C-alpha cells in the first residue's frame, strides 16, 4: 500500500465556469487556469502521482503545452489512472477536502464522486469529498480562490 498527498489552488475570476470534480457549479466566478482549472481533480491527480512516484501534474501535463489548453481535468485524471496502472498499481481510496468560502459544494458531492468513480473504475464508497470554509480568513475566506487537499492510497495490482 502506498499513500499520496495532493494540494492545489486556483484564483477565482469572472467570465470562467466553475468546475469542481468534473461538475459545472452555478457561480458568478470560475477558476483561472490553463486547463478547466478543476482544483479538486488536480489535487487528486497529484496525490495519485505522488503515491506512484510519478512526479506531479505540472511535470506530466505542463501549462506551457498548448495540448492542455482548456482540457477537461477528467481527461487528465483518466490519463493519470492509466499511468499508475502501467506502474502496476490501482487506486484503493481517495479523500478530498475542498476549501472555499463560497459556493457550498455539498449539493454536488454525489455527482463528483460518481464522476471520479467512473473514470478511475473504483467503487463510490472508496471516494469521499467534503467542503469546508476558513471562516472568512485568508485568500479562500476573502473569496479570492479555492483550494483542495487530497489523500489517496494505491495498491499493487495482484492477479489472484
Number of C-alpha atoms within 10 A of each C-alpha: 11 16 18 20 21 24 21 20 22 18 18 21 17 12 11 16 20 24 21 25 24 22 16 14 18 11 13 13 19 25 25 21 18 15 19 22 26 28 29 28 28 27 26 28 30 27 29 35 25 21 24 24 13 16 14 19 21 11 9 13 15 15 15 10 9 11 11 17 14 12 14 16 23 21 13 19 21 16 17 23 21 15 17 21 17 10 14 14 22 24 23 18 19 26 17 23 18 24 23 24 21 16 18 16 18 13 10 15 18 15 14 24 21 17 17 22 17 13 14 18 13 17 14 17 11 14 19 17 20 14 17 15 16 13 11 12 11 11 15 22 17 14 18 16 23 26 18 25 23 25 23 25 20 23 17 16 12 8 4 3
